Amino acid sequence: MFDSVRLPHKLAKPEYEALLEPMRERLLDAQFELAERKSKAILLLIEGSDAAGKGDALNRLYEWLDDHHLDTLSYGAPTDEERERPLEWRYWRDMPAKGRIGLVLGGWHHRILRERLEGDLDRGAFEAALDEINRAEEMLSFEGVVVVKVWLHVEDDVAEKRLTKLREADGGIRRAEVIEWDDVKSAKGHAKLRRAAFELVEKTSTGVAPWSVVAAEDARYRDVAVAQLLLDALDRANDGPAARAPIPPKPTEPSLGLPRASAIRALDLGNRANPDAYSRQLRELQQRVSELTTSKAFERRGLVLAFEGNDAAGKGGAILRVRAALDPRRFRVRGVAAPTDEERARPYLWRFWRNVPRLGHAAIFDRSWYGRVLVERVEGLCTREDWMRAYREINDFEHQLTRAKLCVVKFWLAIDQNEQLARFEDREKRAAKRYKITPEDGRNREKWPLYEEAADEMIDRTSSPESPWTLVESNDKKYARLKVLRTIVGRLENALG
Amino acid sequence: MFDSVRLPHKLAKPEYEALLEPMRERLLDAQFELAERKSKAILLLIEGSDAAGKGDALNRLYEWLDDHHLDTLSYGAPTDEERERPLEWRYWRDMPAKGRIGLVLGGWHHRILRERLEGDLDRGAFEAALDEINRAEEMLSFEGVVVVKVWLHVEDDVAEKRLTKLREADGGIRRAEVIEWDDVKSAKGHAKLRRAAFELVEKTSTGVAPWSVVAAEDARYRDVAVAQLLLDALDRANDGPAARAPIPPKPTEPSLGLPRASAIRALDLGNRANPDAYSRQLRELQQRVSELTTSKAFERRGLVLAFEGNDAAGKGGAILRVRAALDPRRFRVRGVAAPTDEERARPYLWRFWRNVPRLGHAAIFDRSWYGRVLVERVEGLCTREDWMRAYREINDFEHQLTRAKLCVVKFWLAIDQNEQLARFEDREKRAAKRYKITPEDGRNREKWPLYEEAADEMIDRTSSPESPWTLVESNDKKYARLKVLRTIVGRLENALG
């Protein structure tokens, strides 16, 4: 989930300063309109790693916004007054009126995460508590309160350095913010915190109130990114541009001009296979896949492969190399084109459910259930609400597969635009392959940035420890094929123990 | 929850026969329109007590509907094919296409209930599983599948008799339907089943897919009631009368003319207090309330009283008698009139949350958070979706209060229309009370049947073991006041141990 947050996210001082004035102006305009309309309230929740600068981010918003219409909702250990009432009371007491923005520190998620870490909640109770949160936020959304959830992330080593500094600066006094860290500083505690936080972000990212994870190491980037998220929410609440996205949407410039970190663009597409070793390596990997999928242990497992990627990225070729390693009686390849009448008459996941393999078998999907958040999103075939809720639905779907002992392996095959053009031209030349060129190919190229943004968000929101995305640098087809096979071998070895 | 199901629900043969033809015609028309439009599918889940006649009810629908557009989705122990796939696979495989109706026996709720009873799911895991169901059904609803959930109920003694008969008839062979009963036939097992079933119905009654509980002792009533629910769903799916309810709605005739069982109408309003003993009894009860609420144990508890009822039913008078028994420093009375500007600017529960008492204190609400499902529903101040989701929201709210050690006691004060008219006239005569008559009183009288239906549904959907409704026969004010006080004493004695 949100692996892209580990990419470098920096905003140099000159760019930051160029952004500042127009950003403040837009924030103030939007805030003013919210206050005028009085039809929505906004709750901006700032959560995240300790020492990620939650308080600093909040203070910055106070600088940038008009504080007359701003409330801080900050929660530490309950006061006497709060202790004598239901836990939820303090949040309700502080509920901002329509027209106002509430900035929340240490909110309801924080409490549940803490109880989980302190061992007060077992797995089931933890999930039930998260679902109670989801229901409450859904209710708020129906009642005109827009919930914006920001998770500030810094890596452990950065956090540890900052905390050491904080402790020294405070002369040993623990700040309210520095809560869990000291309690969980053992390696085991860290791992537990990371796991629980990850799960919290996954399970409380709903269609109406998804988390956005923001890289918080660079304070300038962090603050502008938070402001950007608030501005988008304000726009939607005010029925502004973000609410009235054209269908199909135009390529989006991040509205503040903040550069978007992209896991896909960060790939080194120069990666190449050693052409001399390729055939041997391919053969060895295929041999290993074959061994694993015909092993005794595999009979109580199964394999689900999903291939997504740019047009002409080489999905077909990669799939061919995987097929060659599998027992033909035990696998099926499913090409996912436009849905049939039968499929269109049912919920979008049906066409994939009907092709879920039985134990001991494999299914290969050439394009997959991710169509909802890729092509359907970009081409405007479904509404924003539809694709926003789809992330959670897809996570549930894959969780149900994994729970049933199926190993879910997902590939994004990435090429750059030059390579794509070259491959299109090459195809045109080779008449035999002509049928593969459809008018869509051209259209999709124009929408490259939109598809890239959708794919980046998809990867962030649906990579989980049990079914992570594998990004495959595919400008060199051989490199891509070897990486695909190597990934399958690794995942299977893990799963089969 | 659904206490009204224990009322006698019978349909005599002549009435049944008079209903049959028009009902079949309407069902077939609606089914035909669904098949023509192909914009929605319907899943009708038939669950409930063993021996409630789930299979019979399903067979009846096959008689009444056109079986060309009807699918049966019946699930017992998984087949070999199903066992080798994710648990959810079999439901997906059978998903009816748009235009079709699927009748589900032994569906997803059944499995979870069984796992809970067999001890495979602890409390948290049970709740998490129910929430997974809720998410799945919400997704189906977004994707054009209308989920209608019917819970057939018979009392334990009736079930036991029927099962004995079945067992004899089958010569000792257990029918597929007779599953849990034999396993849980100890008294403890029964109680556990009842509790788990109750909780399942409460927690999976969502705004998009609420349960309807149907009294199933009388087969004629049962079958027509199920048909009625299906017809309503078809109408909504076809955008028919039920979907286009006028706002404010007209008094509803149950569309098939099936008499509606009403917990409120079943009250014996002739109940009267003994006038000679009244003063003494009142004093004694007030004394007891006073003792209990000033006890040491009460300091770690609290009391939340909600009064609802017909206009002029005597809420004010009853509240006065409760107040007299309470320490004035420790309670507040909250009259709930039209919301203030401040309140209107926030979610509807906010005005109640802000008045939640602290431990050791009491709050009395003269009208309450139930306004959403009473006056707002009947006067068309919110949409059907809004009040349908409110039941679950209110159950969550009261659960949060109860979890925080507050004792929630809810009263419905009932009078009949003659008594109400007499009281209105009496008020008019007594000029001093004139200000109490508002134009709304007259309007509300016209809508009596609508308010009654709303109140009955409210009582059914929000009575829980931890915060049940108490219905108070209030034609005799003295009787009502004593019952109110006696109820408070009983609940407090229970809570304080």
Interface residues (C-beta under 8 A of the other chain):
Chain A: K38 A41 E81 E84 R85 P86 L87 E88 W89 W92 R93 M95 A97 K98 G99 L121 D122 R123 G124 A125 F126 E127 A128 D131 E132 N134 R135 A136 M139 L140 F142 E143 G144 V145 E342 A345 R346 P347 Y348 L349 W350 W353 R354 V356 P357 R358 L359 G360 D386 R389 R392 E393 D396 Q400 L401 R403 A404 L406
Chain B: K38 A41 E81 E84 R85 P86 L87 E88 W89 W92 R93 M95 P96 A97 K98 G99 L121 D122 R123 G124 A125 F126 E127 A128 D131 E132 N134 R135 A136 M139 L140 F142 E143 G144 V145 E342 A345 R346 P347 Y348 L349 W350 W353 R354 V356 P357 R358 L359 G360 D386 R389 R392 E393 D396 Q400 L401 R403 A404 L406
